Amino acid sequence: MSRYWNSLTQTAPRETLDALHLKKIRHLIGVAYERSPLHRRVYDDAGVKPGDIRTWEDFWYRLPFTDKPQYLADQEQCGYGGLALDREHWQQYFHTTGTTGRFLNEVFTQYELQKAGSQYCYGFWDFGIRPRDSIYFCFDWGAWIGLWTFYWGARDLGLTVLSGGGASGLQRVKDIMSLRPTIVCGTPTYLLHLAEVAAAEGIDVRQAGVTMLAGGGEAGFSIPLTRQKLADAWGTNLIYDAYGVGEALFIGQSCREWAGGVHVIEDVCHAYSVNPESGEPITDVGSVGENVITSYTHLAQPFIKYRTHDLVRLDSRPIHGCGWTWAHLPGTVLGRTDFMVTIRGVNVYPTAVENLLGEIPGVSNHYELHISRRDGMDRMLVKVEAQGAGIDHEALAVGLADHLRTNLGVRLEVEMEAPLTLPRYELKTKRIFDHRSVAERPRVTLGGRTP
Amino acid sequence: MTPADESVVLAEGEDTLRRLVALRASLTEERHLAPTPAVARALEMTDYYLFLALTYVGYHDTLYPEEP
């Protein structure tokens, strides 16, 4: 049996993949121009017609970027931003989680949901997951699309679906212990929380025989220390990460070699990295840039050359033993362009702080970062729970602050909290609280040359 | 055809692509002849999965099954 879910594209040469991308993108631009009033306005305002985009240079430098505010503004007028297919084709409604503060309404067709699900098949198959396997969902089946797409992936691959919808954490633990699913699916912080819930009841989830932990929605599955904590808590080293943005669905998936990040699933999207300020493509894999994507999955509302505001490194020719030729994102999401804080001249990204927290014994995975502006300067307060009772909070806070200063080059304010002080979340954990006004936050505009 | 207009062919998928395109044409015909809404809907959903298969072998003439 084939090692690859779809070797025809998964192992195709880079030149073939890029040629296919260009064909699809050119076609999609034409479809969007014809059917989406938003895209027609954006392209007309830029003086660009679909036929003008024939080469990669045209795509990079002539086609305008798109960004969430444009969709939100369109949503104010029409109810949905960038709508290109009418109600007759809609299958399901979702909304984004509002990482940047405002929800985007989304509708997907039945085909789009099936195609969204297909993204998971590549990685699951690579890990040896087959139709005989099962997946337990720690999810209440609400309006966040993230784990729904895992559900569609489970259906596409033929897995048995086990629902934890509406169940308490303890009930989910009991379900998992009795049903013994192959995969437990949730956000990384929730899965850590479940293990805590179990331990508090004297239940060892490592006895459930779970083969894989899977999920997304947060950076944790790509952060080495979080992965290790999950592996220790659940007794499995198979930790499957998925990366995406709610608008355009999931973009990246793990391969079994785990090279510290995810592969871009190039059957469902095109991704490339740009300098956030100039819009220039970045081809050096060592450089961090902003991930710009074009989705082949979300066609009811096209997303073409869409700014994710996620900072990534992108390796378009990865070689780490899996055999996939699809682009790889080492570290997956390294930060956000809009959550950057400049403290005494040093740019600090919250993900960098998260990476460092787990390196101090006694500091837990539960934290909040509070960004504010005082006297014209950005500040960051790190609130983090101590791990366990009987710890000298003051000494631990000083130790953590020293560690952050050594590695980031700037001292952050640290408050050590007692265990279980900070809220727990079933879905995406809210970690970053930006108390700055819109005017005080960094503004990055993308230019782009026109001839 | 200019390079920008040439089709992109995936190695080992070309024959499958051709057969699936023909299969989809037959399926489309059957959808038009469907005797009941139940049959029509079932064949419509069949088309969604057939289109997904087409994308796996590099089909790119259209991007989604509802596209004219």
Interface residues (C-beta under 8 A of the other chain):
Chain A: N6 L8 T9 A12 T16 A19 L20 L22 K23 K24 R26 H27 L28 V31 R54 T55 L85 H89 T109 Q110 Y111 E112 Q114 K115 S118 D267 Y296 L299
Chain B: T2 A4 S7 V8 L10 A11 E12 G13 M45 Y48 Y49 F51 L52 T55 Y56 V57 G58 H60 T62 L63 Y64 P65 E66 E67
